[in-house]
């Protein structure tokens, strides 16, 4: 997802409100600084989900999408999908 520098703060604030954790933990700062391109690290995010919600993430057949929706609602799912564009 390519963003303008002025959009970084609003996206980060919204992410913090939804997930209760700093957005910066899940982005690649090298891309942001070098190319002004936001790269969301989905692997870091799913690792965080597994750490915080191990029981929900270990249920056979349950997707991370379902865990995000159950824990953070449709706003959480929408935010992650937006970051993966």
PyMOL commands that set and color helices and strands:
alter all, ss='L'
color gray80, all
select helices_A, chain A and resi 5-19+23-26+29-35+42-52+54-57+64-83
alter helices_A, ss='H'
color red, helices_A
deselect
rebuild
show_as cartoon
